[in-house]
């Protein structure tokens, strides 16, 4: 005979009668052994031992002896077969994928519902202030976010443009024409005609203005994969819901990041007396906007306990760097480190030079420069020195050690500063210049800093995400839109390329003693242009600069150009950011159609830094070769000729260029489902209603699972486990902690002991059911006949979002929400094991939507 064990539901206790009933079946002789000692405690976990004549269905995994043929001859499953993809494994894989996406994010402190209420309210208040401050012209009289719209004016469309109707889908705009309303003898009215895959639709102009969006994609192509159908909108509805769920997931990620930033506390920085001396070294009179930015940053650092996350949006040459310098001084004076992150070595070197010079009178502050070229430059400003070395590998290790030990107060560099090898001792401030130039991974790393250190982002053309967060109040923004008094607008010339126009532009600049940038989109054409210019100007110093050159060569070239020895610099867009050369007041950009709008605006900003009139010549090969998108970009740049229009350029760039890879590949695909404008509006609406999509987690032990199911564990399995009671205790604790710990427990159990018998799988499923129910805000799960009911604290809006994101049509069609309960009526009354499987699958489907919900 075989001894079997059957578990009751964890958390319940055995009655004294149960204990007495179990007593006759216990091998009391075993109680004096190690195994038997464990048996004394089985009652604590709600197990009872029972004698059965059945043979065990479970057997231990193969040993090396079995594999070599020296063991028993029984047929064994392979490890692959024993780790078959059962429902628990599938759930684990799904949750692990989601966990891996968030693995790079910093650990976040726990937060209860009351705290979350307070911080969500703060975010919403900040959001309203951001709307009123930055986008007042698009906000309704009540200041609500709901009036923000990206709908298109039908009269602005051209025949052939692709549009999105919110309820029907993607179509091709034909035109606006007069037509007589059907069944009426009144005057003809204007209709918008739209072509779909299976016919033509016409909408009154007023209705079209409320429902139509322009269809743009985050790349050069505006053409959708296919047009929607008028008579079958199910495909479009799926695409729209997919986009909506993707938006909601993005919003939750952003919201959780900013909630935890609000919760994160750090001591305020002291106001030091030396700061007035430091600010007096600024050689210019600050503009009103600059003064406001100074005050904003000082208030963030010295009065607020939450880490700063501020965007300084100022046009090129409007004084953003001075704002950063004052923030750095405040942080470093308090004994913290500051990191200045730049997208290129050229810009990093310029920041290093400016910072070294500005801090030269402060003997206790050391500045270091680290770049991808494995060059470390350091300045010990006590001796007013600026030394440049190309360190050996061991010397570089030594200076990385200096950063780790806090022996460098200010570290300037490129994305190499974000590497795992760079360990900071007491980092207090991160200054990011031109964030839009970094890749997705670097942006994610930058985002990870924002919950623990103060972050200041400098940009003349913020990336759409940065700008959007500023507009919606999820981060603070200071706008520097007032130009310095001596600045004059840059004259922009847009024309087809000819050699005569190029030489005319260069002659004009050289005749007045100036210098010229000549920019191309690729390295490939630089030599050819260099050859043409050397033939045209044999007595003029000309040089090439691009990012593939050796660091010393590039540095020497830029230094000679800055000093005026080189008159014409033929280069790529490596000069896009940061160069401040007063004597260079003409820039020529060839093949302009291959640059993005934000790039062109930044490149144009390399000139016009002095009181001379500056010129930007934009040449394209042939207008007939340009795409509509490229033409639209160029028209926008010509329109924004005034100073201080970087902010408006960035808005225009959002509508034209779209998100690109800003949100990652997955989100770019989701944008393609509905087009940028509708996706962007959904994002805005979701941000403004983020508190409505919230699940309040309930304590694990408060979840009641009223399904009477008592499986029998084989004694062979019980005996095979090294410490069965300890293992069961671990299972309970893992489930109590969170789903991730339960997954790790299950995988470790299977890794060590092989695939568990079916009765143990049932026990694990009961743990998973209670854990998932707790995370979903479900307090009770019970079944009566064919009806399954789950009492929950979630709202009807949350339930609808879960249904929208659910992939299983079987569960989606069977679930309804009534009076605070999720209900399902099954076709027939299931056996208890199958009922557990159905509930497990149902909760797994609901659980998959959690990434789109705030979980506090």
C-alpha positions in Angstrom: 0.0 0.0 0.0 1.1 3.6 -0.6 0.8 6.5 1.7 -0.8 9.5 0.0 -1.1 13.1 1.2 -3.9 15.5 0.3 -3.5 19.2 0.8 -6.3 21.5 2.0 -6.4 25.1 1.0 -3.5 27.1 2.5 -4.6 29.3 5.3 -7.3 26.8 6.6 -6.7 24.6 9.6 -7.4 21.0 10.4 -10.1 20.2 12.9 -9.3 18.0 15.8 -11.5 15.3 14.3 -9.5 15.5 11.0 -6.3 15.0 13.1 -7.8 12.0 14.8 -9.0 10.6 11.5 -5.5 10.9 10.1 -3.7 9.4 13.1 -4.4 5.7 12.2 -2.7 6.2 8.8 0.5 7.7 10.0 3.6 5.5 10.2 4.5 6.5 13.7 7.8 4.5 13.5 8.8 7.2 10.9 8.2 9.9 13.4 11.6 9.2 15.1 13.4 9.5 11.8 14.2 12.6 9.8 11.3 12.1 7.4 8.9 11.2 10.2 9.8 14.3 12.1 8.6 16.3 9.1 5.4 14.4 9.2 4.6 15.9 12.6 4.2 19.3 10.9 2.1 18.2 7.9 -1.0 19.2 9.9 0.2 22.8 10.0 0.0 23.0 6.2 -3.5 21.5 6.1 -2.5 18.1 4.7 -3.9 14.7 5.8 -2.3 11.4 5.1 -4.3 8.6 3.6 -3.6 5.0 2.7 -4.3 4.0 -0.8 -3.7 0.9 -2.8 -3.1 2.9 -6.0 0.4 2.9 -7.4 2.1 6.2 -7.6 1.9 8.0 -11.0 5.0 10.1 -10.3 8.5 8.8 -10.2 11.8 10.7 -9.6 13.9 12.1 -12.5 16.7 10.1 -14.1 19.9 9.8 -12.3 23.3 9.5 -14.1 23.2 5.8 -13.1 19.8 5.4 -14.9 21.2 7.2 -18.0 24.3 4.9 -18.2 22.0 1.9 -18.1 23.1 0.7 -14.6 19.9 1.7 -13.0 16.3 0.5 -13.4 14.9 -0.3 -16.8 11.8 1.8 -16.5 10.9 4.1 -19.3 11.7 7.7 -18.5 10.6 11.0 -20.0 13.3 13.3 -21.4 14.0 16.6 -19.6 12.2 18.4 -22.5 9.1 16.2 -22.1 9.1 16.6 -18.3 9.3 20.4 -18.8 6.4 20.4 -21.2 4.6 23.7 -21.8 1.8 23.3 -19.4 -0.5 26.2 -18.4 1.8 27.2 -15.5 4.8 27.3 -17.8 3.0 29.4 -20.4 1.9 31.9 -17.7 5.5 32.1 -16.4 6.9 32.7 -19.8 4.4 35.5 -20.5 5.1 37.2 -17.1 8.9 36.7 -17.6 8.8 38.5 -20.9 7.1 41.5 -19.3 9.5 41.3 -16.4 12.5 41.4 -18.8 11.1 44.6 -20.4 11.2 46.3 -17.0 14.4 44.6 -15.8 16.5 47.6 -16.7 14.4 50.0 -14.6 15.6 50.8 -11.1 14.0 49.1 -8.2 11.1 51.1 -7.0 9.9 51.5 -3.4 6.6 50.1 -2.4 3.6 52.4 -2.3 0.2 51.9 -0.7 -3.2 53.1 -2.1 -3.3 56.2 0.2 0.1 57.4 -1.0 -0.8 56.7 -4.6 -3.9 58.8 -4.2 -1.8 61.7 -3.0 0.8 61.4 -5.7 -1.6 60.9 -8.5 -3.4 64.1 -7.4 -0.1 65.9 -7.5 0.6 64.7 -11.0 -2.8 65.8 -12.2 -2.4 69.3 -10.7 1.1 69.6 -12.3 -0.5 68.4 -15.6 -3.0 71.2 -15.5 -0.3 73.8 -14.8 1.7 72.5 -17.7 -1.3 72.7 -20.0 -2.1 76.2 -19.0 1.5 77.4 -19.2 2.6 75.8 -22.4 -0.5 75.0 -24.5 -3.1 77.6 -23.4 -4.2 78.1 -27.0 -5.2 74.5 -27.3 -6.9 74.1 -23.9 -10.5 74.8 -23.4 -11.9 77.5 -21.2 -12.1 75.1 -18.2 -8.4 74.1 -18.7 -9.4 70.5 -19.3 -7.2 68.2 -21.3 -10.1 66.8 -23.2 -10.2 69.7 -25.7 -6.7 68.9 -26.9 -7.1 67.5 -30.4 -5.1 66.4 -33.5 -8.1 66.2 -35.8 -7.6 67.6 -39.2 -9.4 70.4 -41.0 -10.9 68.9 -44.1 -10.2 72.0 -46.1 -6.4 71.5 -45.4 -6.4 68.1 -47.1 -5.2 67.5 -50.7 -6.7 64.8 -53.0 -4.8 61.5 -52.4 -4.0 62.2 -48.7 -4.6 59.3 -46.4 -7.0 60.0 -43.5 -8.3 58.0 -40.5 -11.9 58.0 -39.5 -12.1 57.1 -35.8 -14.9 54.6 -36.3 -14.4 53.3 -39.8 -10.6 53.3 -40.3 -8.1 54.4 -43.0 -9.2 55.8 -46.3 -8.0 58.0 -49.1 -9.3 61.6 -49.3 -10.9 62.4 -52.6 -12.2 66.0 -52.1 -14.8 68.3 -50.8 -17.8 68.7 -53.1 -21.4 70.0 -52.9 -24.2 67.4 -52.9 -27.9 67.4 -52.1 -28.7 65.5 -48.9 -30.6 62.2 -49.5 -34.3 62.5 -49.3 -34.4 66.3 -48.9 -35.2 69.1 -51.3 -33.0 71.6 -49.5 -29.9 73.4 -50.7 -26.8 71.3 -51.6 -24.3 71.1 -48.7 -20.6 70.3 -48.7 -19.5 66.7 -48.2 -16.1 65.2 -47.7 -15.6 62.2 -50.0 -13.4 59.4 -48.8 -12.4 56.3 -50.7 -12.3 52.9 -48.8 -11.4 49.4 -49.9 -15.0 48.5 -50.8 -16.6 51.8 -51.7 -16.9 55.6 -51.4 -18.1 57.3 -48.2 -19.3 60.9 -47.9 -19.5 62.9 -44.7 -20.9 66.4 -44.1 -17.9 68.7 -43.5 -18.9 69.5 -39.9 -19.0 65.8 -39.0 -15.7 65.1 -40.8 -14.0 67.8 -38.8 -15.0 66.0 -35.6 -14.0 62.5 -36.8 -11.0 62.7 -39.2 -7.3 62.6 -38.6 -4.4 62.8 -41.0 -2.6 59.5 -41.4 1.1 59.8 -40.9 3.7 57.2 -40.1 7.0 57.6 -38.2 9.1 57.3 -41.4 9.2 58.7 -44.9 6.3 56.6 -46.2 2.8 57.9 -45.7 1.1 55.0 -47.5 -0.8 52.5 -45.3 -0.6 48.8 -45.9 -4.3 48.6 -46.9 -7.4 50.7 -46.8 -10.2 49.8 -44.3 -13.6 48.4 -45.4 -16.8 50.3 -45.0 -18.9 47.2 -44.6 -16.6 45.3 -42.2 -15.1 47.5 -39.4 -14.0 44.6 -37.2 -10.4 44.6 -38.6 -10.1 48.3 -37.9 -11.7 48.0 -34.5 -9.0 45.4 -33.6 -6.2 47.7 -34.8 -7.7 50.7 -32.9 -8.0 48.7 -29.7 -4.4 47.4 -30.1 -3.2 51.0 -30.4 -5.3 52.0 -27.4 -3.9 49.2 -25.2 -0.3 50.1 -26.4 -0.9 53.7 -25.4 -2.2 52.7 -22.0 0.9 50.6 -21.3 3.1 53.5 -22.2 1.1 55.8 -19.9 1.4 53.4 -17.0 5.1 53.1 -17.4 5.4 56.9 -17.4 3.0 57.3 -14.6 4.7 54.8 -12.4 8.1 56.4 -13.1 6.8 59.9 -12.1 4.9 58.6 -9.1 8.0 57.0 -7.7 10.0 60.2 -8.5 7.5 62.1 -6.5 7.8 59.6 -3.6 11.6 59.6 -3.8 13.1 62.0 -1.3 16.5 63.6 -1.0 17.7 66.4 1.3 17.4 69.8 -0.2 20.7 71.4 -1.3 21.8 74.4 0.9 22.0 77.9 -0.6 25.7 78.6 -0.5 27.1 82.1 -0.1 29.7 81.5 -2.9 26.9 81.1 -5.4 26.5 84.9 -5.8 30.2 85.1 -6.7 29.8 82.3 -9.2 26.8 83.9 -10.9 28.6 87.2 -11.1 31.2 85.7 -13.5 28.5 85.4 -16.2 29.7 88.0 -18.7 26.2 88.8 -20.2 23.1 90.3 -18.8 20.5 87.5 -18.4 17.3 87.8 -20.4 14.0 87.7 -18.5 13.4 84.0 -19.6 16.9 83.1 -18.4 16.3 84.7 -15.0 13.1 82.6 -14.7 14.9 79.4 -15.6 17.6 80.2 -13.0 14.9 80.6 -10.3 13.1 77.5 -11.4 16.2 75.3 -11.1 17.3 76.9 -7.8 13.8 76.2 -6.4 13.9 72.6 -7.6 17.3 72.0 -5.9 17.0 74.1 -2.7 13.3 73.9 -1.8 11.9 70.6 -3.2 12.7 67.3 -1.7 11.8 65.4 -4.8 14.5 64.8 -7.4 14.4 67.4 -10.1 13.4 66.4 -13.7 13.4 69.7 -15.6 13.5 70.5 -19.3 15.3 73.7 -20.3 14.0 74.4 -23.8 15.9 77.3 -25.3 16.8 78.2 -28.8 20.4 77.8 -30.0 22.6 80.4 -28.3 20.0 81.5 -25.9 21.9 80.6 -22.7 20.9 77.1 -21.7 24.4 76.2 -20.7 24.6 78.9 -18.0 21.5 77.4 -16.4 23.3 74.0 -16.2 26.5 75.5 -14.8 24.6 77.1 -11.9 22.9 73.8 -11.1 26.2 72.0 -11.3 27.8 74.5 -8.9 24.9 74.1 -6.4 25.2 70.3 -6.4 29.0 70.1 -6.3 29.2 72.6 -3.5 27.2 70.2 -1.4 29.7 67.4 -2.0 27.9 65.5 -4.8 29.1 64.5 -8.2 27.6 65.9 -11.5 27.5 64.2 -14.8 27.3 66.1 -18.1 26.1 63.9 -21.0 26.6 65.0 -24.6 25.8 63.0 -27.8 29.2 63.7 -29.5 32.8 64.0 -28.5 32.9 67.5 -30.1 30.1 68.8 -27.9 31.5 67.0 -24.9 34.9 68.6 -25.4 33.3 72.0 -25.7 31.3 71.5 -22.5 34.5 70.3 -20.8 36.4 73.5 -21.9 33.6 75.8 -20.8 33.2 74.0 -17.4 36.9 73.9 -16.7 37.3 77.6 -17.4 34.2 78.6 -15.4 35.3 76.5 -12.3 39.0 77.5 -12.6 39.0 79.6 -9.4 37.5 76.8 -7.2 40.5 74.7 -6.1 38.4 71.8 -4.7 36.6 71.0 -7.9 38.1 68.6 -10.4 36.6 68.0 -13.9 37.0 64.9 -16.1 36.2 64.1 -19.7 35.4 60.5 -20.8 34.4 59.5 -24.4 34.0 56.4 -26.5 37.5 57.0 -27.9 39.0 55.8 -24.6 40.4 59.2 -24.0 40.4 60.7 -20.6 40.9 64.4 -20.3 41.1 66.0 -16.9 41.4 69.4 -15.5 42.5 70.1 -11.9 41.3 73.6 -11.7 43.3 74.3 -8.6 46.3 75.0 -10.8 44.2 76.5 -13.7 45.4 73.7 -16.0 43.7 71.8 -18.8 45.7 68.8 -19.7 44.9 66.3 -22.5 46.2 62.7 -22.4 45.6 59.6 -24.4 45.6 57.1 -21.6 46.7 53.5 -21.7 44.2 50.9 -20.7 45.6 50.7 -17.1 45.5 54.5 -16.8 41.9 54.5 -17.9 41.1 52.0 -15.3 42.8 54.2 -12.7 40.6 57.2 -13.7 37.4 55.1 -13.7 38.5 54.2 -10.1 38.8 58.0 -9.4 35.1 58.4 -10.5 34.1 55.5 -8.3 36.0 56.9 -5.3 34.5 60.4 -5.8 37.8 62.0 -6.7 36.3 63.7 -9.7 33.4 66.1 -8.9 32.3 66.8 -12.5 32.4 64.1 -15.2 31.8 65.2 -18.8 31.4 62.7 -21.7 29.4 60.9 -24.3 27.2 57.8 -23.9 30.2 55.9 -22.5 29.3 57.5 -19.1 26.2 55.3 -19.1 28.2 52.1 -19.3 28.2 49.5 -16.6 32.0 50.1 -15.9 31.4 53.7 -14.8 30.4 53.6 -11.2 29.6 56.8 -9.4 30.4 57.5 -5.8 27.8 60.1 -4.9 26.1 61.2 -8.1 23.7 64.1 -7.5 23.0 65.7 -10.9 22.7 64.5 -14.5 22.8 67.1 -17.2 21.7 65.8 -20.6 22.4 67.9 -23.7 20.4 67.2 -26.8 18.6 64.0 -25.6 17.1 63.4 -29.1 20.6 62.5 -30.4 20.9 59.4 -28.1 19.7 55.9 -29.0 16.8 54.0 -27.4 19.0 52.1 -24.9 20.8 55.3 -23.8 17.4 57.0 -23.3 16.2 54.1 -21.2 19.4 54.4 -19.1 18.8 58.1 -18.7 15.3 57.4 -17.6 16.5 55.0 -15.0 18.4 57.9 -13.3 15.3 60.0 -12.9 14.0 58.3 -9.8 17.2 58.8 -7.8 19.2 61.8 -9.0 18.3 65.3 -10.2 18.1 65.5 -14.0 18.3 68.6 -16.1 17.7 68.2 -19.9 18.9 70.9 -22.3 17.4 71.0 -25.8 16.6 73.6 -28.5 14.4 71.0 -30.3 13.1 68.6 -27.7 12.3 65.1 -28.8 8.5 64.6 -29.2 8.3 62.5 -26.0 10.2 65.1 -24.0 8.0 67.9 -25.4 4.9 66.0 -24.8 5.7 65.3 -21.2 6.4 69.0 -20.7 3.0 69.9 -22.3 1.1 67.5 -20.1 2.9 68.4 -16.8 4.6 65.1 -16.2 7.8 67.0 -15.9 8.7 70.6 -15.3 9.8 72.8 -18.2 11.4 76.2 -18.4 11.3 78.0 -21.8 14.0 80.5 -22.8 12.4 82.1 -25.8 13.8 85.6 -25.5 16.9 86.2 -27.8 20.0 88.0 -26.5 19.8 91.7 -27.5 22.6 91.4 -30.1 21.2 88.4 -32.0 19.7 88.9 -35.5 17.6 86.3 -37.4 19.3 83.9 -39.7 18.5 84.4 -43.4 17.4 81.0 -44.9 17.8 80.3 -48.6 16.2 77.2 -50.1 17.0 76.3 -53.7 18.2 73.6 -56.1 21.9 72.9 -56.0 24.3 74.5 -58.5 28.0 75.0 -58.2 27.6 78.7 -59.0 25.2 79.2 -56.0 27.6 77.4 -53.7 30.6 79.5 -54.7 28.6 82.7 -54.5 27.6 81.9 -50.9 31.1 81.1 -49.9 32.6 84.2 -51.6 30.1 86.4 -49.7 31.3 85.0 -46.4 35.0 85.0 -47.2 34.9 88.5 -48.4 33.7 89.7 -45.0 36.4 87.7 -43.2 34.2 84.9 -42.0 34.2 81.1 -42.0 31.9 78.5 -43.6 30.3 75.2 -42.5 29.7 72.9 -45.5 27.5 70.0 -44.3 26.6 66.7 -46.1 24.4 63.9 -44.8 27.0 61.1 -45.4 30.8 60.7 -45.1 30.9 59.2 -48.6 30.6 62.6 -50.5 33.0 64.6 -48.3 36.1 64.0 -50.4 34.3 64.9 -53.7 33.2 68.2 -52.2 36.7 68.8 -50.8 38.2 68.3 -54.2 35.8 70.8 -55.8 36.4 73.4 -53.1 40.2 73.0 -53.3 40.0 73.7 -57.0 37.8 76.7 -56.5 39.8 78.1 -53.5 43.4 77.0 -53.8 44.7 79.5 -51.3 42.1 78.9 -48.6 42.6 76.4 -45.7 39.9 73.7 -46.0 39.5 70.6 -43.8 37.2 67.6 -43.3 35.5 66.5 -40.1 33.4 63.5 -39.3 32.8 61.0 -36.5 34.9 58.2 -38.0 38.1 60.1 -37.7 40.7 59.4 -34.9 39.9 61.5 -31.9 43.2 63.5 -32.0 42.7 64.3 -35.7 39.1 65.4 -35.1 40.0 67.4 -32.1 42.9 69.2 -33.9 40.6 70.0 -36.9 37.9 71.5 -34.7 40.5 73.5 -32.6 42.0 75.0 -35.8 38.5 75.9 -37.1 37.6 77.5 -33.8 40.8 79.6 -33.9 40.1 80.7 -37.4 43.0 78.9 -39.2 40.6 76.8 -41.2 38.1 78.8 -43.3 35.9 76.1 -44.7 34.9 73.0 -42.8 33.5 70.2 -44.9 31.7 67.9 -42.4 28.8 65.7 -41.5 26.1 66.6 -39.0 28.7 65.9 -36.2 28.7 69.7 -35.9 24.9 69.7 -35.3 25.1 70.4 -31.6 27.1 72.7 -29.3 29.7 74.4 -31.5 29.9 78.1 -30.7 32.1 79.8 -33.3 31.4 83.5 -33.4 33.2 84.1 -36.8 31.3 81.3 -38.7 28.2 82.9 -40.1 27.4 80.9 -43.2 26.3 77.3 -43.4 25.7 75.3 -46.6 23.7 72.1 -46.3 23.7 69.9 -49.3 21.1 67.2 -50.0 18.9 68.8 -47.5 16.1 66.3 -48.2 18.0 63.7 -46.2 18.0 65.6 -42.9 15.2 65.6 -40.3 13.5 68.9 -39.5 15.0 69.1 -36.0 18.5 68.3 -37.5 18.2 71.1 -40.0 17.1 73.6 -37.3 20.0 72.6 -35.1 22.5 72.8 -38.0 21.2 76.3 -39.0 21.8 77.3 -35.3 25.5 76.8 -35.7 25.7 80.2 -37.3 24.4 83.6 -36.2 26.1 83.5 -32.8 27.5 87.1 -33.2 26.0 90.4 -34.3 26.6 89.7 -38.0 23.8 88.7 -40.3 24.1 84.9 -40.8 23.0 82.9 -43.8 21.8 79.3 -44.1 21.8 77.8 -47.7 19.7 74.7 -48.1 20.3 72.9 -51.4 18.3 70.0 -52.8 19.2 68.1 -56.0 15.9 68.4 -57.8 12.5 69.3 -56.4 10.8 66.6 -58.5 12.9 64.0 -56.5 11.7 65.1 -53.1 9.0 63.3 -51.2 6.0 65.1 -49.9 7.4 64.7 -46.4 10.7 66.3 -47.3 8.9 69.2 -49.0 6.8 69.7 -45.9 9.9 69.8 -43.7 11.5 72.4 -45.8 8.4 74.6 -46.0 8.2 74.5 -42.2 11.8 75.6 -41.8 11.3 78.5 -44.2 8.3 79.6 -42.2 10.2 79.5 -38.8 12.8 82.1 -39.7 12.4 84.1 -36.5 14.5 83.6 -33.4 13.2 81.5 -30.6 11.1 79.2 -32.7 12.8 75.9 -31.8 9.8 75.0 -29.6 7.4 75.5 -32.5 9.7 73.5 -34.8 9.6 70.6 -32.4 5.8 70.6 -32.4 5.8 70.7 -36.2 8.4 67.9 -36.3 6.1 65.8 -34.2 3.4 66.0 -36.7 5.7 65.4 -39.7 8.4 63.0 -38.4 6.4 61.3 -35.8 7.7 59.2 -33.0 10.4 57.2 -34.9 12.2 55.0 -32.5 11.6 57.2 -29.5 9.2 54.8 -27.9 10.9 51.7 -29.3 10.1 49.3 -32.1 6.9 47.9 -30.6 5.3 51.3 -30.1 6.4 52.3 -33.6 4.4 49.4 -35.0 1.4 50.4 -32.9 1.6 53.9 -34.3 1.4 52.3 -37.8 -1.9 50.7 -36.8 -3.8 54.0 -36.4 -1.4 56.7 -37.6 0.5 59.2 -35.6 -2.2 61.8 -35.0 -4.9 59.5 -33.6 -2.2 57.6 -31.6 -1.0 60.9 -30.2 -4.4 62.1 -29.2 -5.2 58.7 -27.6 -1.9 59.1 -25.6 -3.0 62.6 -24.5 -6.4 61.4 -23.4 -5.0 58.5 -21.6 -2.5 60.7 -19.7 -5.3 63.0 -18.7 -7.4 60.1 -17.3 -4.7 58.0 -16.0 -6.2 57.7 -12.5 -9.3 56.0 -14.0 -7.2 53.0 -15.0 -6.1 51.8 -11.7 -6.2 48.5 -9.9 -5.8 48.4 -6.1 -4.0 45.3 -5.0 -5.5 43.4 -2.0 -3.6 41.4 0.6 -2.8 37.8 -0.5 -4.2 36.3 2.7 -7.5 38.1 2.3 -8.3 36.3 -1.0 -10.9 33.5 -0.5 -10.9 30.6 -3.1 -14.0 28.6 -2.4 -13.5 25.6 -4.7 -13.4 22.4 -2.7 -10.5 20.6 -4.2 -8.2 18.2 -2.2 -5.7 16.4 -4.5 -3.6 13.5 -3.2 0.2 13.8 -3.3 2.1 10.6 -4.0 4.3 9.4 -1.1 7.2 8.8 -3.6 7.1 12.6 -4.4 6.9 13.5 -0.8 9.8 11.3 0.1 11.8 12.5 -2.9 11.6 16.1 -1.7 14.5 16.8 0.6 12.6 19.0 3.0 9.0 18.8 2.0 7.6 21.0 4.8 10.2 23.6 4.2 9.4 23.6 0.5 5.7 24.0 1.1 6.5 26.8 3.5 8.6 28.5 0.8 5.8 28.1 -1.7 3.3 29.9 0.6 5.8 32.7 1.3 6.6 33.1 -2.3 2.9 33.4 -3.3 2.4 35.8 -0.4 5.2 38.1 -1.6 4.5 38.5 -5.3 3.9 36.7 -8.6 7.6 36.9 -9.6 8.7 35.1 -6.4 6.1 32.4 -7.0 7.4 32.0 -10.6 11.0 31.7 -9.4 9.9 29.1 -6.7 8.0 27.0 -9.3 10.9 27.0 -11.8 13.5 26.2 -9.1 11.3 23.3 -7.9 11.0 21.9 -11.4 14.7 22.4 -12.0 15.7 20.5 -8.9 13.0 17.8 -8.7 11.6 17.6 -12.3 8.0 18.1 -13.4 5.7 17.7 -10.4 2.8 15.2 -10.4 -0.6 16.4 -11.4 -1.8 16.7 -7.8 1.1 19.1 -7.0 0.4 21.0 -10.1 -3.1 21.6 -8.8 -1.7 22.8 -5.5 0.6 25.3 -7.4 -2.4 26.5 -9.5 -4.3 27.3 -6.3 -1.4 29.4 -5.2 -1.2 31.1 -8.6 -5.0 31.8 -8.6 -4.9 33.5 -5.2 -1.8 35.5 -6.1 -3.2 36.7 -9.4 -6.6 37.4 -7.8 -4.8 39.6 -5.1 -3.0 41.6 -7.8 -6.2 42.1 -9.7 -8.1 43.4 -6.7 -10.2 40.3 -6.5 -11.2 39.3 -2.9 -13.3 36.2 -3.5 -13.5 33.5 -6.2 -16.3 31.0 -6.0 -18.5 28.7 -8.2 -22.1 27.7 -7.9 -23.3 25.2 -10.5 -22.4 26.7 -13.9 -21.8 30.2 -12.5 -18.3 31.5 -11.6 -18.2 34.8 -9.7 -15.2 37.0 -8.6 -15.8 39.9 -6.2 -13.4 42.8 -7.0 -12.7 46.4 -6.2 -11.9 47.3 -9.9 -14.0 49.8 -11.8 -16.1 49.1 -14.9 -13.6 51.1 -17.0 -10.7 49.0 -15.8 -12.7 45.8 -16.6 -13.4 47.2 -20.1 -9.7 47.9 -20.7 -9.0 44.3 -19.6 -11.5 43.0 -22.1 -10.1 45.1 -24.9 -6.6 43.7 -24.3 -7.7 40.1 -23.8 -6.6 37.7 -26.5 -8.9 34.8 -25.7 -12.3 35.2 -27.3 -13.7 32.4 -25.2 -13.1 34.2 -22.0 -13.8 37.7 -23.4 -17.2 36.6 -24.6 -18.1 34.8 -21.4 -17.2 37.5 -18.8 -19.5 40.3 -17.7 -19.1 43.0 -15.0 -22.1 43.5 -12.6 -22.3 45.2 -9.2 -18.6 44.9 -8.3 -18.2 41.3 -9.5 -16.8 39.6 -12.6 -19.2 36.9 -13.6 -19.2 34.0 -16.1 -21.9 31.5 -16.9 -20.3 28.3 -18.3 -22.1 26.0 -20.8 -22.1 23.1 -18.3 -21.0 22.4 -14.8 -17.4 21.4 -14.8 -15.6 18.9 -12.6 -13.6 20.6 -9.9 -10.2 20.0 -11.6 -11.4 21.4 -14.9 -13.1 24.3 -13.1 -9.7 25.2 -11.5 -8.1 25.1 -14.9 -10.8 27.4 -16.3 -10.4 29.9 -13.5 -6.6 29.7 -13.8 -6.8 30.5 -17.5 -9.3 33.2 -17.0 -7.2 35.0 -14.4 -4.1 34.5 -16.6 -5.9 36.4 -19.4 -7.0 39.2 -17.0 -3.5 39.3 -15.5 -2.0 39.9 -19.0 -3.6 43.3 -19.0 -1.9 44.5 -15.8 1.0 46.3 -17.6 -1.7 48.7 -18.9 -2.9 49.5 -15.4 -1.5 51.4 -12.4 -1.2 48.8 -9.6 -1.7 50.5 -6.2 
